[in-house]
Amino acid sequence: MAAWAEIEYGLSLWFKSATGLEYNVAQNLFFSGRAFSTRRDLFATALTTANMPDNWREFAIAALDKAQCYSSARNRLAHGLMHPTKLDENGQPTDWKIKEQEQWQDQAGLDYNEISIIAENFQALGSILTGSHYPYTRSEQPKEFVRQLRERPNEANSTQLSQKQIARLNRLQSSED
């Protein structure tokens, strides 16, 4: 959840830039919505009228889209419950998964490895968002951050890129050569 907080902090920095508001005002407005969907919608609306270069606007939209893809995993982590999946000979739990209530009777759920992948993807996206903001303010180009964003899987619990993502990454690489 701490890694997800970095995503939302990064989005709030971009919201500030998209609106042109003073930092504290932008932060208070962005975080006034209790749900991620409210924050997402607020930022998406700000991007439609933001006074920023098109390439940075496209980057911000793509980053917001990636955060949206990851938000369902965030919800599963935030609202799931720890549920034992294996017991030892004394009936004591030896393995746990985060499960939503409707998953309690089956093997579904998030195990340690899957949670680690989700945390890594959240942390990477948060770093891209926060790391790209300063170069944006210095009128640098977003190319490196676009590449980093495209190297992240679309599903928070995955390490694999889709075929579409691989093709986009190849096109980006070809345009750089």
N, C-alpha and C positions, 0 to 999 in steps of 0.2 A: 504494500500500500504506500510505502514511502517512495518507491520508484514511480508510482502513479502520481503522487503529489508533485514530483519534478516535471511530469508532463503538463499538469495543469498550471504550474508556475511558468513554464516556458510559453504556454499558450497565452497566459496573462500578459507576459512581456510583449508578445506580438499583438495582442489586443490593444495595449497601450499605444504601440506604434501605428496601428491601423486607425485608431480614433484620434490620435494627437492629443489626448488628455494628459494632464499631469499624472505622474506615477501613482500617487496615493489615491487619487480619484478613480483612475482606471482600475487599480487593484480592487478597490471597494466595490465598484460597479461589477466587474467581472465575477468576483466571488460572492456577490449578493445572491446569485442564483444557487439554490441548494443542490440541484441535480446537474450532472455533466451535460445533459441535453440542453439545459437552459444556457449554460456557458458556451456550448458549441454553437447554438443558434445566435447568441449575442455576437460572438466573434465572426461567424459567417456573414451576418448582416453588416457588420463593420467593414469587412473586406470588400463588400460590393461598392462602397463609396470611398474607400481608403485612397489617400494620395500617396501612392507608392509605385515604384517601377513594376511593370507587368511581370517580369521574371521573378521578382520577390513575392508578388501577390500569388502567382502560380505555385511557388514553393509553399507559402503559408496555407493555401487551400489544400495542397497535397498533404502537408503535415497534419492539418485538421482532419482530413479524411482518414489518415493512418490512425490518429487518436480515436476516431469514431470506430474504426475496425477493432481496436484494442479494448474499447470500453465494455464490451460484453464479458471479456475475461476479468476485467476489473470488478464488474458486478458479481460474477461468480465467486471471486475471492472475498468480496465485502459481505456478501449475503449468505454464503455457504456455511455449513457447520462441519466441524471435525467429526468424522465418523470412523469407528474402527472397521478395518476390512479383514484383519487376521487376528486370531487369538492363539495364545500358547496353550500348553497342556493344562494349565491352571485356569484357563478362561480369561487371562489378562491380555489386553490389546498389545500387539507388537507392530502393527502397521496401521496407518491412518490415511484417509483421503478427505479433502474438502468436498462435501457433497451438498447439493440442494436437496430439499426434503423428498422430492419425488424420485431421487436416485438411491435412497437408502437401502433398498432391497436388491440392488444390482451392483455390478462391479464398476460402474461409471464413477467419475469423480476425478479430482485433481490430486495426483500424487506428488511427492517431493520433486521428482525430476521435471514434471510439467510445470509446477509452481516456479522452479528455478528458471526455466525457459521464459515463462511469462515475465518474471522479474527482470531478466536480462533484456528482453525486448522493451519493456517499459523504461528501464534505465537508459537504453540506447536512444530511444525516441526523445526522452527528456533531455539528454545531452545534446542531441541534434537541435532541438528547439532553443535551448538556452545558449548553446554555442554559436548558433547562427545569428542571434540577435545583434551582437556587437558588430560583426562585419556588415550587417544590414545598415546599421547607424553610420558606418563609415563609407557607405556607398560602394562597397565591394560587390563582387559578383557572387551569386548563390550556387554556382556550378558544383562545388565540392559538397555542399549540403544537400543538393538535389540527389547527387550520387549516393551519399550516405543514407538518405531517406529511402531511395529505391533499393538499397541493399538489405533493408529490413523486411522480413516476411509480413504479409498482410494479416495473418492470424497471429495473435499474441502468444499462443501456445505452440507455435511451429518454429522450426529452424530452416524450413525450406521455402524457396521462392516459387511462385507460380510460373508457368510457362510465359504468361503475359509479362510478368515482372522481368524475367530473364531477357525477353526480347527488348523491352524498354531499356534495360541496363546496357545491352549490346548496342542499341542505337545511340545511346548517350556516349558510350565509349568510342564509337565510330565517329561521332561528331567532334570529339576531342582530338582525334588523331589527324 
